Amino acid sequence: PNPFNPRTEVHYTLPRNGQSLLRVFYARGREVARPLDAAALAGAGRVAWDASGLASGIYFAELSLDGEVLASRKLTLVR
């Protein structure tokens, strides 16, 4: 769900097997989390993210596979 407080699940679909990476950035571009950094199989998946230690605000989640960015999504953390 978006907005979320303080935990959320990011759902994704990978087109092929490979090294998947989900990075979360604060709105100013600083990376704050890597909820997913692992080899993954093609298909649907999900990863939980706990933002308990972070301030309210706008964050961006970026999903990449083998270095290629597949998707980016805006996340709003509201306390």
N, C-alpha and C positions, 0 to 999 in steps of 0.2 A: 504493500500500500504506500501511497505517496500523498500527503506527508506521512512520516513515520516517527515513532518515539519509543525508545531508542533502538529497537531492533527491527530488522526488515529482512525479507528474502528476495534475492535477485534471481529471476528465472531467465534462462537463456537456451538457445539451440545452436549447436555446433554443426557445421556442414560436413565435417570430416574429423578423423582422429588427429590429435596433435597436442602440442603444449599450449595449454590455455592459461590465461592470465586475466584476472579481474582486479583492476586498480581503482581506488577511490581517491579523488582529489577534492580539496577544499576549493571554493570558487576562485580563489586567487592563483590556483595552479599547483599548490603544494600537495604532494602525495601524502595521504594520511593512513591508508590501509591497503592491504593485499589479501582480500578474503579468499582468493583462489589463485594458486600458482602450482599447477600440476599437469601431468599427462592426463588427457581426457578422451573419452570415446565420442564419436559422432552421435548426435541426437540431443534430446532435451535434458536439461539439468537445472539444478538450483543450488544456491549457496546462501547461507545465513550470514548477516553482518550485524554486529553489535557495536553501536556508536556511543556507548555509555560514557566514554571519556572525552567526547567531543562536544563543542558548543553548538547551539542551534544555528542553523544557516543552510545555505545551498551547497550541495556537494555534487560531484559528477562521477559516475561509475563508467569505466571504459573496459570493454571486453575485447581481448585480442587472442588470436590463434596463430601460433608459429610466427609471431611478430606482426601479423596483419590485423589492424583494428577492424572488428566486425560491427560493433555497436557502441553507442554512448548514450547514457540516460541521466537526466537530472533527478536528483534526490533532495528532498527538503526535510531536514531534521527539525522538529518542533518539540520543545520541552514544555 
